[in-house]
Amino acid sequence: MTLLFASTTAACLVVLAVVAVRIDAASRSSGLDHEVGSRAVGLSRAVWFDTGVLHLEPLREDELAQGAQVLAVLQAAPGKTPEVRNVVPGRSSLPERDRLDEVWRSVLDEQGTVLVSAPAAGGGRLRWAAAPVWDGNRIGAAVLVGTELARSERDHDVLVRWLALGCTALVCCAAAVGHLLSGRAMRPALRGLAQQEQFLAEAAHELRTPLATLRLVVERGASSGSSGASGSSGASGSSDEALRLVDRLSRLVTGLLARARLESGAQRAELVPLRLDQLVETTVEELPDHESVTVISEPVVVLGDPDLLAQAVRNLVENAQRHGGPAGSPVEVTVAPGLVTVRDHGAGVPPADRERVFARGVTGAATGTGAASGTGAGLAIVRWVAGLHHGTAHLADAPGGGLLAELRLPTDVPRESSSSSHEGPGTVSA
């Protein structure tokens, strides 16, 4: 934010400085032309021709002539090269002869005052104004007045330097003020993020503690039940079911904590190479009603977060079980390179609602016939997980009826990753 504030201020100041420099240069040039042109015109009116003789006596007393830096008079007979007269302060202050002839021709062509820039013979750049002196109906002479450009350029350079220093100081001040303001504006947000992180950590701890205790109680009850009555298969089945539910609750707590940290920016997703087919198979086996789910897979390696991908697959399968027809309706899960599809045999979702069901807060609603018209809020999590893995999630009609939910993931995993040893359920070492 400080860099953005400072760069924006710098850009605005640079634009203003460029405009100011150009306006100053144009203003100085216009003022210089007006000064030298007015002086030349005034002196051209002070001299005159009398029966072909040019009278220059007024130039000795005229204030305009005394204030001119360089003054000269060009006089020429018709068709002749002009000669230079009354040069002040000296001949070396005038331009070269070729340049003087060019100025004379310009005065004859323009029939008026001419402004040119030309170097003096002794060095230095000057701005010249040549005003005609009429001898009857022809131009018989021209008053040439010059003024140095160096003084105006020096003043212009001083302005440029002051503008550069001033803009630099203003940018530094703006950066300092922007840093203070951005720090003051961000401090409450950072404090809120810290409080949220602390709350999430405490909530996760408070939830994990009773779950761990519950698991120990269930395990002790199962062990005591098996030692007291070896034929109590019903109690053993209930204990196994309770353990699965406890494990699932633990995974849900971990997933919710990770998701909250990712969405708040307190943590970044760590994508590792993993076997997508094994992850899907393990996730389906952990579902309470996995008997009606069929998994068809082939070895696939992707970069992903195991917990988040497992949650996305679990949501897709549970959504198909809940809204894909009566209880126990078959669900087919297929794992192909970069693709996980979940098919049900329900009434499906109208094409107009297939994007809406991925929005947060959209839940399934029962129609008048008892069929579910929505697909549940879990699809919003599926799309979020897909986006986090640079993938996509969408719904389509399944061949032969039903709904087909697709989770597409990129498969650009290094080749050596696919042949590495396993480091955990569904995870491949990089």
Disulfide bonds with the S-S distance in Angstrom:
none
